[in-house]
Amino acid sequence: MSMPAPMDPKDLARFIEHTLLGAAVTREDVRRICLEAMEHQFHAVCVSGSRVIEACAFLEGSDVNVVTVVGFPLGTADSDAKRYETETAVDSGADEIDVVMNVGRLKDGDHAHVLRELRDVVDAADERPVKVILETCLLTRDEKVLACKLVLDSGAQFVKTSTGFGSSNGTIDDVKLLREVIGEKFGIKAAGGIRDSKTAIAMIEAGANRLGSSAGVKIVQGAGTEMGESR
């Protein structure tokens, strides 16, 4: 496999959703990632629901969006809880929603439940972009294809590979498969284990148009070094 070509750090930054979702995240941690996101002009920060209001306040007046997660990280919450969580996130100021698909229901063959739940979240998001996290490490190839088709039918705007909390992360091959199934116009967010510029650019070349990572600063700094070396 050929090495990914260097990318301008400013161009790469617009793909990045600077992410911080750990259990011990503090208000100061949220402030730090928001300042980093503004400095590097990332597309967004991604924080837990309880930190959305703070992130919105720190980012006020900037072009950086606030993304939050719903049903995270397992996706097994009751459908009504996911809808309520989405509504609360919207009321708090979230610009985009990343919801975890109920993988167990998918494996049960209860596709109607999965689709109804996703449509409910899309409705509650009130025209804000919704990304559906598939947790690809738990799915067979056929299940990944089926999950994509349900997402396409749900009204969501993106499929997302991983929570970053699973047994392993999404792969370049996952992104290629998702792009093959959903076509060129639908969104793909690659997430989990993207910690350097080479991996980030490889995911983009495979078909991702968003990247979720807690290492956004390291990624763009690495891209800057590579650009300098290529001149």
C-alpha atoms as an extended CHARMM CRD file, in Angstrom:
* protein
*
       231  EXT
         1         1  MET       CA              0.0000000000        0.0000000000        0.0000000000  PROA      1               0.0000000000
         2         2  SER       CA              1.3890000000        3.4160000000       -0.9690000000  PROA      2               0.0000000000
         3         3  MET       CA              2.0170000000        6.0390000000        1.6840000000  PROA      3               0.0000000000
         4         4  PRO       CA             -0.5740000000        8.8320000000        1.8870000000  PROA      4               0.0000000000
         5         5  ALA       CA              0.5110000000       12.1120000000        0.3140000000  PROA      5               0.0000000000
         6         6  PRO       CA              1.1570000000       15.0500000000        2.6820000000  PROA      6               0.0000000000
         7         7  MET       CA             -1.7550000000       17.4230000000        3.2490000000  PROA      7               0.0000000000
         8         8  ASP       CA             -1.7230000000       21.0760000000        4.2160000000  PROA      8               0.0000000000
         9         9  PRO       CA             -2.3950000000       21.3270000000        7.9860000000  PROA      9               0.0000000000
        10        10  LYS       CA             -5.1750000000       23.8990000000        7.4920000000  PROA      10              0.0000000000
        11        11  ASP       CA             -6.9670000000       21.6490000000        5.0160000000  PROA      11              0.0000000000
        12        12  LEU       CA             -6.5560000000       18.6380000000        7.2950000000  PROA      12              0.0000000000
        13        13  ALA       CA             -7.8210000000       20.5790000000       10.3170000000  PROA      13              0.0000000000
        14        14  ARG       CA            -11.2390000000       21.0860000000        8.7140000000  PROA      14              0.0000000000
        15        15  PHE       CA            -11.8080000000       17.3140000000        8.7950000000  PROA      15              0.0000000000
        16        16  ILE       CA            -11.1380000000       17.0180000000       12.5340000000  PROA      16              0.0000000000
        17        17  GLU       CA            -13.6340000000       16.7840000000       15.3710000000  PROA      17              0.0000000000
        18        18  HSD       CA            -11.4070000000       17.3330000000       18.4080000000  PROA      18              0.0000000000
        19        19  THR       CA            -12.7570000000       14.7750000000       20.8820000000  PROA      19              0.0000000000
        20        20  LEU       CA            -12.7250000000       14.3770000000       24.6520000000  PROA      20              0.0000000000
        21        21  LEU       CA            -15.1590000000       11.8320000000       26.0940000000  PROA      21              0.0000000000
        22        22  GLY       CA            -13.4880000000       10.2800000000       29.1370000000  PROA      22              0.0000000000
        23        23  ALA       CA            -15.2690000000        9.8090000000       32.4500000000  PROA      23              0.0000000000
        24        24  ALA       CA            -12.9120000000       12.1520000000       34.3280000000  PROA      24              0.0000000000
        25        25  VAL       CA            -13.0590000000       15.0780000000       31.8760000000  PROA      25              0.0000000000
        26        26  THR       CA            -13.1720000000       18.3940000000       33.7540000000  PROA      26              0.0000000000
        27        27  ARG       CA            -14.4090000000       21.8670000000       32.8440000000  PROA      27              0.0000000000
        28        28  GLU       CA            -10.7930000000       22.9420000000       32.3710000000  PROA      28              0.0000000000
        29        29  ASP       CA            -10.2340000000       20.0240000000       29.9810000000  PROA      29              0.0000000000
        30        30  VAL       CA            -13.2120000000       21.1990000000       27.9160000000  PROA      30              0.0000000000
        31        31  ARG       CA            -11.8670000000       24.7420000000       27.8980000000  PROA      31              0.0000000000
        32        32  ARG       CA             -8.4700000000       23.4840000000       26.7020000000  PROA      32              0.0000000000
        33        33  ILE       CA             -9.8110000000       21.5080000000       23.7440000000  PROA      33              0.0000000000
        34        34  CYS       CA            -12.0500000000       24.4000000000       22.7370000000  PROA      34              0.0000000000
        35        35  LEU       CA             -9.0650000000       26.7650000000       22.7140000000  PROA      35              0.0000000000
        36        36  GLU       CA             -7.0780000000       24.2220000000       20.6870000000  PROA      36              0.0000000000
        37        37  ALA       CA             -9.9560000000       23.8220000000       18.2490000000  PROA      37              0.0000000000
        38        38  MET       CA            -10.1830000000       27.5730000000       17.7030000000  PROA      38              0.0000000000
        39        39  GLU       CA             -6.4200000000       27.9410000000       17.3420000000  PROA      39              0.0000000000
        40        40  HSD       CA             -6.1620000000       25.1950000000       14.7180000000  PROA      40              0.0000000000
        41        41  GLN       CA             -9.5640000000       25.8390000000       13.0980000000  PROA      41              0.0000000000
        42        42  PHE       CA            -10.8900000000       22.3280000000       13.5770000000  PROA      42              0.0000000000
        43        43  HSD       CA            -14.3690000000       21.5630000000       12.2930000000  PROA      43              0.0000000000
        44        44  ALA       CA            -15.6990000000       20.7740000000       15.7670000000  PROA      44              0.0000000000
        45        45  VAL       CA            -15.1610000000       19.6200000000       19.2940000000  PROA      45              0.0000000000
        46        46  CYS       CA            -16.9460000000       16.4830000000       20.4720000000  PROA      46              0.0000000000
        47        47  VAL       CA            -17.9110000000       16.3210000000       24.1560000000  PROA      47              0.0000000000
        48        48  SER       CA            -20.3720000000       14.4680000000       26.3620000000  PROA      48              0.0000000000
        49        49  GLY       CA            -23.8710000000       15.8180000000       26.8190000000  PROA      49              0.0000000000
        50        50  SER       CA            -23.1520000000       17.2750000000       30.2550000000  PROA      50              0.0000000000
        51        51  ARG       CA            -20.4190000000       19.4740000000       28.7630000000  PROA      51              0.0000000000
        52        52  VAL       CA            -22.2830000000       20.8760000000       25.7440000000  PROA      52              0.0000000000
        53        53  ILE       CA            -23.3260000000       24.1440000000       27.4060000000  PROA      53              0.0000000000
        54        54  GLU       CA            -19.7480000000       24.7970000000       28.5510000000  PROA      54              0.0000000000
        55        55  ALA       CA            -18.2880000000       24.0040000000       25.1310000000  PROA      55              0.0000000000
        56        56  CYS       CA            -20.7960000000       26.3330000000       23.4570000000  PROA      56              0.0000000000
        57        57  ALA       CA            -19.8170000000       29.1210000000       25.8580000000  PROA      57              0.0000000000
        58        58  PHE       CA            -16.0880000000       28.6280000000       25.2950000000  PROA      58              0.0000000000
        59        59  LEU       CA            -16.5780000000       28.5830000000       21.5030000000  PROA      59              0.0000000000
        60        60  GLU       CA            -18.9740000000       31.5120000000       21.2950000000  PROA      60              0.0000000000
        61        61  GLY       CA            -18.2310000000       33.6820000000       18.2730000000  PROA      61              0.0000000000
        62        62  SER       CA            -16.0550000000       31.0540000000       16.5810000000  PROA      62              0.0000000000
        63        63  ASP       CA            -16.7070000000       28.8200000000       13.5590000000  PROA      63              0.0000000000
        64        64  VAL       CA            -16.0560000000       25.6260000000       15.5580000000  PROA      64              0.0000000000
        65        65  ASN       CA            -19.1140000000       23.3840000000       15.9610000000  PROA      65              0.0000000000
        66        66  VAL       CA            -20.1320000000       21.4310000000       19.0560000000  PROA      66              0.0000000000
        67        67  VAL       CA            -20.8090000000       17.7230000000       18.6040000000  PROA      67              0.0000000000
        68        68  THR       CA            -22.1460000000       15.4620000000       21.3290000000  PROA      68              0.0000000000
        69        69  VAL       CA            -22.8350000000       11.7530000000       21.7160000000  PROA      69              0.0000000000
        70        70  VAL       CA            -26.0960000000        9.9290000000       22.3760000000  PROA      70              0.0000000000
        71        71  GLY       CA            -26.4610000000        6.3860000000       23.7340000000  PROA      71              0.0000000000
        72        72  PHE       CA            -22.7090000000        6.3820000000       24.2540000000  PROA      72              0.0000000000
        73        73  PRO       CA            -20.7180000000        4.1690000000       24.2780000000  PROA      73              0.0000000000
        74        74  LEU       CA            -22.8080000000        0.9660000000       24.1450000000  PROA      74              0.0000000000
        75        75  GLY       CA            -25.8800000000        2.0310000000       22.1820000000  PROA      75              0.0000000000
        76        76  THR       CA            -28.1170000000       -0.1390000000       24.3550000000  PROA      76              0.0000000000
        77        77  ALA       CA            -30.1400000000        2.5800000000       26.0900000000  PROA      77              0.0000000000
        78        78  ASP       CA            -33.9100000000        2.5810000000       25.6480000000  PROA      78              0.0000000000
        79        79  SER       CA            -35.0700000000        4.3630000000       22.4890000000  PROA      79              0.0000000000
        80        80  ASP       CA            -36.9870000000        6.9650000000       24.4980000000  PROA      80              0.0000000000
        81        81  ALA       CA            -33.8340000000        7.7300000000       26.4830000000  PROA      81              0.0000000000
        82        82  LYS       CA            -31.9090000000        8.2950000000       23.2550000000  PROA      82              0.0000000000
        83        83  ARG       CA            -34.5820000000       10.6590000000       21.9930000000  PROA      83              0.0000000000
        84        84  TYR       CA            -34.6020000000       12.5880000000       25.2640000000  PROA      84              0.0000000000
        85        85  GLU       CA            -30.8140000000       12.7550000000       25.2830000000  PROA      85              0.0000000000
        86        86  THR       CA            -30.9240000000       14.1870000000       21.7490000000  PROA      86              0.0000000000
        87        87  GLU       CA            -33.5660000000       16.7520000000       22.6550000000  PROA      87              0.0000000000
        88        88  THR       CA            -31.5420000000       17.8470000000       25.6770000000  PROA      88              0.0000000000
        89        89  ALA       CA            -28.3960000000       18.1720000000       23.5730000000  PROA      89              0.0000000000
        90        90  VAL       CA            -30.2370000000       20.3510000000       21.0630000000  PROA      90              0.0000000000
        91        91  ASP       CA            -31.6340000000       22.5370000000       23.8500000000  PROA      91              0.0000000000
        92        92  SER       CA            -28.0990000000       22.8900000000       25.2390000000  PROA      92              0.0000000000
        93        93  GLY       CA            -26.7900000000       24.1390000000       21.8960000000  PROA      93              0.0000000000
        94        94  ALA       CA            -25.2590000000       21.0950000000       20.1800000000  PROA      94              0.0000000000
        95        95  ASP       CA            -24.7370000000       21.5020000000       16.4350000000  PROA      95              0.0000000000
        96        96  GLU       CA            -24.3970000000       17.7900000000       15.5830000000  PROA      96              0.0000000000
        97        97  ILE       CA            -25.3480000000       14.4510000000       17.1410000000  PROA      97              0.0000000000
        98        98  ASP       CA            -23.3470000000       11.1870000000       17.1270000000  PROA      98              0.0000000000
        99        99  VAL       CA            -25.6730000000        8.3330000000       18.1560000000  PROA      99              0.0000000000
       100       100  VAL       CA            -24.5740000000        4.7540000000       18.7910000000  PROA      100             0.0000000000
       101       101  MET       CA            -26.5850000000        2.1350000000       16.9020000000  PROA      101             0.0000000000
       102       102  ASN       CA            -28.0860000000       -0.6970000000       18.9630000000  PROA      102             0.0000000000
       103       103  VAL       CA            -25.8310000000       -3.4530000000       17.6200000000  PROA      103             0.0000000000
       104       104  GLY       CA            -27.5610000000       -6.2120000000       19.5740000000  PROA      104             0.0000000000
       105       105  ARG       CA            -30.9220000000       -5.3450000000       18.0120000000  PROA      105             0.0000000000
       106       106  LEU       CA            -29.2700000000       -5.3740000000       14.5890000000  PROA      106             0.0000000000
       107       107  LYS       CA            -27.8630000000       -8.8350000000       15.2600000000  PROA      107             0.0000000000
       108       108  ASP       CA            -31.3060000000       -9.9810000000       16.4780000000  PROA      108             0.0000000000
       109       109  GLY       CA            -32.6550000000       -9.1340000000       13.0550000000  PROA      109             0.0000000000
       110       110  ASP       CA            -34.9160000000       -6.4920000000       14.6090000000  PROA      110             0.0000000000
       111       111  HSD       CA            -34.2150000000       -4.0460000000       11.8290000000  PROA      111             0.0000000000
       112       112  ALA       CA            -37.5330000000       -2.2530000000       12.2690000000  PROA      112             0.0000000000
       113       113  HSD       CA            -36.5440000000       -1.3460000000       15.8340000000  PROA      113             0.0000000000
       114       114  VAL       CA            -33.1330000000       -0.0630000000       14.7470000000  PROA      114             0.0000000000
       115       115  LEU       CA            -34.6170000000        2.0210000000       11.9510000000  PROA      115             0.0000000000
       116       116  ARG       CA            -37.4170000000        3.4290000000       14.1000000000  PROA      116             0.0000000000
       117       117  GLU       CA            -34.9280000000        4.4180000000       16.8070000000  PROA      117             0.0000000000
       118       118  LEU       CA            -32.6130000000        6.1570000000       14.3490000000  PROA      118             0.0000000000
       119       119  ARG       CA            -35.4950000000        8.0240000000       12.7330000000  PROA      119             0.0000000000
       120       120  ASP       CA            -36.5960000000        9.1410000000       16.1870000000  PROA      120             0.0000000000
       121       121  VAL       CA            -33.1410000000       10.5630000000       16.9150000000  PROA      121             0.0000000000
       122       122  VAL       CA            -33.0300000000       12.2840000000       13.5190000000  PROA      122             0.0000000000
       123       123  ASP       CA            -36.4230000000       13.8290000000       14.2350000000  PROA      123             0.0000000000
       124       124  ALA       CA            -35.3180000000       14.9990000000       17.6870000000  PROA      124             0.0000000000
       125       125  ALA       CA            -32.1430000000       16.5000000000       16.2020000000  PROA      125             0.0000000000
       126       126  ASP       CA            -34.3750000000       18.9900000000       14.3750000000  PROA      126             0.0000000000
       127       127  GLU       CA            -32.4210000000       19.1450000000       11.0980000000  PROA      127             0.0000000000
       128       128  ARG       CA            -29.0040000000       19.0280000000       12.7430000000  PROA      128             0.0000000000
       129       129  PRO       CA            -26.5830000000       16.4950000000       11.2370000000  PROA      129             0.0000000000
       130       130  VAL       CA            -26.7930000000       13.0260000000       12.7960000000  PROA      130             0.0000000000
       131       131  LYS       CA            -23.9240000000       10.5440000000       12.5920000000  PROA      131             0.0000000000
       132       132  VAL       CA            -24.6710000000        6.9110000000       13.3970000000  PROA      132             0.0000000000
       133       133  ILE       CA            -21.8720000000        5.0030000000       15.1240000000  PROA      133             0.0000000000
       134       134  LEU       CA            -21.7840000000        1.4000000000       13.8840000000  PROA      134             0.0000000000
       135       135  GLU       CA            -18.9790000000        0.0170000000       16.1030000000  PROA      135             0.0000000000
       136       136  THR       CA            -17.6170000000       -1.8550000000       13.1070000000  PROA      136             0.0000000000
       137       137  CYS       CA            -15.3800000000       -4.1450000000       15.1990000000  PROA      137             0.0000000000
       138       138  LEU       CA            -18.5570000000       -5.9190000000       16.3830000000  PROA      138             0.0000000000
       139       139  LEU       CA            -20.0640000000       -6.4330000000       12.9280000000  PROA      139             0.0000000000
       140       140  THR       CA            -19.5760000000       -8.9020000000       10.1180000000  PROA      140             0.0000000000
       141       141  ARG       CA            -19.1710000000       -7.5770000000        6.6010000000  PROA      141             0.0000000000
       142       142  ASP       CA            -22.8290000000       -8.3180000000        5.8090000000  PROA      142             0.0000000000
       143       143  GLU       CA            -23.9240000000       -6.5740000000        9.0200000000  PROA      143             0.0000000000
       144       144  LYS       CA            -21.8850000000       -3.4950000000        8.1170000000  PROA      144             0.0000000000
       145       145  VAL       CA            -23.6070000000       -3.3690000000        4.7320000000  PROA      145             0.0000000000
       146       146  LEU       CA            -27.0340000000       -3.7940000000        6.3280000000  PROA      146             0.0000000000
       147       147  ALA       CA            -26.2830000000       -1.1570000000        8.9740000000  PROA      147             0.0000000000
       148       148  CYS       CA            -25.3230000000        1.3230000000        6.2600000000  PROA      148             0.0000000000
       149       149  LYS       CA            -28.5720000000        0.7040000000        4.4210000000  PROA      149             0.0000000000
       150       150  LEU       CA            -30.5830000000        1.3300000000        7.5860000000  PROA      150             0.0000000000
       151       151  VAL       CA            -28.6760000000        4.5510000000        8.2060000000  PROA      151             0.0000000000
       152       152  LEU       CA            -29.3380000000        5.6830000000        4.6470000000  PROA      152             0.0000000000
       153       153  ASP       CA            -33.0550000000        5.0440000000        5.2040000000  PROA      153             0.0000000000
       154       154  SER       CA            -33.1110000000        6.8220000000        8.5630000000  PROA      154             0.0000000000
       155       155  GLY       CA            -32.5140000000       10.3790000000        7.4000000000  PROA      155             0.0000000000
       156       156  ALA       CA            -29.1310000000       10.6140000000        9.1320000000  PROA      156             0.0000000000
       157       157  GLN       CA            -26.2520000000       12.2620000000        7.2890000000  PROA      157             0.0000000000
       158       158  PHE       CA            -23.2170000000       10.1710000000        8.3080000000  PROA      158             0.0000000000
       159       159  VAL       CA            -22.0750000000        6.7200000000        9.2700000000  PROA      159             0.0000000000
       160       160  LYS       CA            -19.2830000000        6.5900000000       11.8290000000  PROA      160             0.0000000000
       161       161  THR       CA            -16.9410000000        3.6660000000       12.3400000000  PROA      161             0.0000000000
       162       162  SER       CA            -16.3370000000        3.4900000000       16.0750000000  PROA      162             0.0000000000
       163       163  THR       CA            -16.8170000000        4.8760000000       19.5630000000  PROA      163             0.0000000000
       164       164  GLY       CA            -13.1410000000        4.4380000000       20.3950000000  PROA      164             0.0000000000
       165       165  PHE       CA            -14.3220000000        2.4270000000       23.4120000000  PROA      165             0.0000000000
       166       166  GLY       CA            -14.8090000000       -0.8890000000       21.5760000000  PROA      166             0.0000000000
       167       167  SER       CA            -12.5610000000       -3.9420000000       21.4140000000  PROA      167             0.0000000000
       168       168  SER       CA            -10.7850000000       -2.4160000000       18.4080000000  PROA      168             0.0000000000
       169       169  ASN       CA            -11.0900000000        0.5910000000       16.1430000000  PROA      169             0.0000000000
       170       170  GLY       CA            -12.4230000000        1.1590000000       12.6650000000  PROA      170             0.0000000000
       171       171  THR       CA             -9.9800000000        0.3590000000        9.8740000000  PROA      171             0.0000000000
       172       172  ILE       CA             -9.1190000000        1.7780000000        6.4810000000  PROA      172             0.0000000000
       173       173  ASP       CA            -10.8330000000       -1.2630000000        4.9480000000  PROA      173             0.0000000000
       174       174  ASP       CA            -13.9660000000       -0.4270000000        6.9710000000  PROA      174             0.0000000000
       175       175  VAL       CA            -14.0000000000        3.0920000000        5.5670000000  PROA      175             0.0000000000
       176       176  LYS       CA            -13.5390000000        1.7920000000        2.0170000000  PROA      176             0.0000000000
       177       177  LEU       CA            -16.4400000000       -0.6380000000        2.4790000000  PROA      177             0.0000000000
       178       178  LEU       CA            -18.7230000000        2.0120000000        3.9690000000  PROA      178             0.0000000000
       179       179  ARG       CA            -17.9520000000        4.3750000000        1.0950000000  PROA      179             0.0000000000
       180       180  GLU       CA            -18.6790000000        1.6140000000       -1.4130000000  PROA      180             0.0000000000
       181       181  VAL       CA            -22.0760000000        0.9420000000        0.1620000000  PROA      181             0.0000000000
       182       182  ILE       CA            -23.3130000000        4.4660000000        0.8520000000  PROA      182             0.0000000000
       183       183  GLY       CA            -22.0520000000        6.1770000000       -2.2920000000  PROA      183             0.0000000000
       184       184  GLU       CA            -20.0980000000        9.3690000000       -2.8160000000  PROA      184             0.0000000000
       185       185  LYS       CA            -22.4630000000       11.9870000000       -1.3910000000  PROA      185             0.0000000000
       186       186  PHE       CA            -23.1030000000       10.5320000000        2.0880000000  PROA      186             0.0000000000
       187       187  GLY       CA            -20.8550000000       11.3140000000        5.0520000000  PROA      187             0.0000000000
       188       188  ILE       CA            -18.3510000000        9.0090000000        6.7400000000  PROA      188             0.0000000000
       189       189  LYS       CA            -16.6980000000        9.8060000000       10.0540000000  PROA      189             0.0000000000
       190       190  ALA       CA            -13.6930000000        7.6640000000       10.9130000000  PROA      190             0.0000000000
       191       191  ALA       CA            -12.9160000000        7.5040000000       14.6240000000  PROA      191             0.0000000000
       192       192  GLY       CA            -10.8770000000        5.5030000000       17.1070000000  PROA      192             0.0000000000
       193       193  GLY       CA             -7.1070000000        5.1460000000       17.0320000000  PROA      193             0.0000000000
       194       194  ILE       CA             -6.4300000000        8.0720000000       14.6690000000  PROA      194             0.0000000000
       195       195  ARG       CA             -3.4130000000        9.5740000000       16.3860000000  PROA      195             0.0000000000
       196       196  ASP       CA             -1.0510000000       10.7770000000       13.6480000000  PROA      196             0.0000000000
       197       197  SER       CA             -1.2360000000       12.5770000000       10.3300000000  PROA      197             0.0000000000
       198       198  LYS       CA             -0.4070000000        9.5300000000        8.2040000000  PROA      198             0.0000000000
       199       199  THR       CA             -3.3520000000        7.5740000000        9.6230000000  PROA      199             0.0000000000
       200       200  ALA       CA             -5.6300000000       10.6030000000        9.3320000000  PROA      200             0.0000000000
       201       201  ILE       CA             -4.7690000000       11.2080000000        5.6890000000  PROA      201             0.0000000000
       202       202  ALA       CA             -5.0640000000        7.4940000000        4.8830000000  PROA      202             0.0000000000
       203       203  MET       CA             -8.6090000000        7.5200000000        6.3050000000  PROA      203             0.0000000000
       204       204  ILE       CA             -9.4780000000       10.5330000000        4.1420000000  PROA      204             0.0000000000
       205       205  GLU       CA             -8.0290000000        8.8830000000        1.0630000000  PROA      205             0.0000000000
       206       206  ALA       CA            -10.1210000000        5.7880000000        1.8590000000  PROA      206             0.0000000000
       207       207  GLY       CA            -13.2850000000        7.8960000000        1.8320000000  PROA      207             0.0000000000
       208       208  ALA       CA            -13.7340000000        9.5860000000        5.2180000000  PROA      208             0.0000000000
       209       209  ASN       CA            -14.8220000000       13.2180000000        5.2470000000  PROA      209             0.0000000000
       210       210  ARG       CA            -14.7110000000       13.6370000000        9.0240000000  PROA      210             0.0000000000
       211       211  LEU       CA            -12.1950000000       12.4000000000       11.5980000000  PROA      211             0.0000000000
       212       212  GLY       CA            -12.9000000000       11.9810000000       15.3040000000  PROA      212             0.0000000000
       213       213  SER       CA             -9.7360000000       12.1060000000       17.3860000000  PROA      213             0.0000000000
       214       214  SER       CA             -8.4180000000       13.2700000000       20.7380000000  PROA      214             0.0000000000
       215       215  ALA       CA             -5.0460000000       13.8350000000       19.0320000000  PROA      215             0.0000000000
       216       216  GLY       CA             -6.1080000000       16.6330000000       16.6850000000  PROA      216             0.0000000000
       217       217  VAL       CA             -3.2390000000       18.9390000000       17.6130000000  PROA      217             0.0000000000
       218       218  LYS       CA             -0.6510000000       16.2090000000       17.1170000000  PROA      218             0.0000000000
       219       219  ILE       CA             -2.2150000000       15.3130000000       13.7630000000  PROA      219             0.0000000000
       220       220  VAL       CA             -2.0230000000       18.8200000000       12.2870000000  PROA      220             0.0000000000
       221       221  GLN       CA              1.4400000000       19.4230000000       13.7110000000  PROA      221             0.0000000000
       222       222  GLY       CA              2.6060000000       16.1880000000       12.1000000000  PROA      222             0.0000000000
       223       223  ALA       CA              1.0850000000       17.2710000000        8.7990000000  PROA      223             0.0000000000
       224       224  GLY       CA              3.0010000000       20.5420000000        9.0210000000  PROA      224             0.0000000000
       225       225  THR       CA              6.2720000000       18.6800000000        9.5460000000  PROA      225             0.0000000000
       226       226  GLU       CA              5.5690000000       16.3910000000        6.5860000000  PROA      226             0.0000000000
       227       227  MET       CA              4.6940000000       19.3440000000        4.3420000000  PROA      227             0.0000000000
       228       228  GLY       CA              8.0100000000       20.9680000000        5.2580000000  PROA      228             0.0000000000
       229       229  GLU       CA              9.9380000000       17.7960000000        4.5220000000  PROA      229             0.0000000000
       230       230  SER       CA              8.2320000000       17.3610000000        1.1300000000  PROA      230             0.0000000000
       231       231  ARG       CA              9.2620000000       20.8130000000       -0.1100000000  PROA      231             0.0000000000
